[in-house]
Amino acid sequence: MTLGEALWHGQAHMPTTARTRLTIAGGDGAYVTTDDGRRLLDATAGLWHTNVGHGRERIARAAYDQMCRLETYHCFGRFANEPALRLADRLSALGPVAGAKVMLTSGGSDSVDLACKLALRHAQLSGDTARTVLVSRDRAYHGLHGLGTSIAGLPDNRDGYGSPSLVPDTARIPTNDLDGARAQIDQIGPERVAAIVAEPVIGTGGVHGPAEGYLEGLQALAREIGALFVADEVITGFGRTGRMFASERWDLEPDVVTLAKGLTSGYAPLGAVLVAPRVADRFFADEPDTPMFRHGLTYSGHATACAVAEANLDILAEEELVARAAALEDVLTKVLDPLRDHPLVTEVRSGSGFLAGVALRTDVDGAAVAADATDGGVIVRAIHENTLQICPPFVVTDDEVDHIATTIRTALDRRVP
């Protein structure tokens, strides 16, 4: 058996992957190195997560020091560990939900599943037994666990597991169309909706920022019909939109916020869910009939992962990388703007943070363009709607951002008839 013959990649056409596998062996700052020695600018920050860049010895040292003391201990029942306690308090104080309680998870898909279960449980405990429908948006991506798959606004991810999805009580509303969203919810029955789940900036669905007033209006609609508003900030959390949380940028006050990716910059698998008091308080009341939320994960509050998160948050703060991401948003928008006139490009989506999407014509092989760019020294990825994803670490220079745009143009020019 050759090396890696047994590995089944995520979201991959395996016959193609077996022929084209790219093995990453190292990383430093905004760059990674392949096993054959090529140095590539990581314009995708891995899977949207390497905010502080690769190869941070300080984070590795935090993990080592914690493992030498205690690798982890679970947070079930009465047990806890100090890094989990510290991180939960820090996230509650840092996050966009005043007085939030915090549940820690193993990643973004875990966080989404937890948030959806909690919304359904909240409805049942509130006596709203008809509220069983989870509403999300067209183009939405909320991970690939059971509930996240079911609420996806990407049919390719949702279909094929039974009809209409793994979990039947889900529905999609239009993206950036409040009137359409209201009409769809009226058709479902507002009294049946347990939660509206929304990414402030849609990521994998093609990098779509919010229309003016849309997110605020969607939150108001949730309040009006008595549903929870869940902000999925797995991608946007921890600086990607130029604020620590996108909810701050768009003046949102969610009932629940899902987090992961930038929480550790990918140095350890960890997620979190922030829960507003109006949802959490019933589970904390010192009363004889206080209910339990029967949810938990073996690695919830993993001590080493939490220590990694603390070190990552320290770097974000000390190096002022959130402010740096805000400045880089304008740089990225400027260097990508000329691509709007390229004959193979239909749209450039930017201006909602330090991330962007370059949408290509349907007759263009986006995966091939991404491969050409990678061969040219810059990793980009083709995502939904034949869109090239751009989402670099916050430690890139202005010149490196310009190099990303130049490399994409070169890759596109090769395919102009």
ABEGO torsion letter per residue (X at the ends): XBBGAABBBBGBBAAAAAAABBBBABBBEABBBBAAGBBBBBAAGEBGABAAEBGBAAAAAAAAAAAAABABBBABEABBBAAAAAAAAAAAAABABBGBBBBBBAEAAAAAAAAAAAAAAAAAAAGBAABABBBBBBGBBAEABAAAAAABABAAAABGAEOABABABBBBBBBGBAAAAAAAAAAAEAAABABBBBBABBBAAGGBBBBBGAAAAAAAAAAAAGBBBBBBAAAABGGAAGBABAAAAAGBBBABBBBBGAAAGGABBBBBBBBBAAAAAAAABBBAABBBBBBEBAABGBAAAAAAAAAAAAAAAAAGAAAAAAAAAAAAAAAAAAAAABAABABBBBGAEBBBBBBBBAABBAAAAAAAAAAAGBBBBBBBGGBBBBBBBAABBAAAAAAAAAAAAAAAAAABX
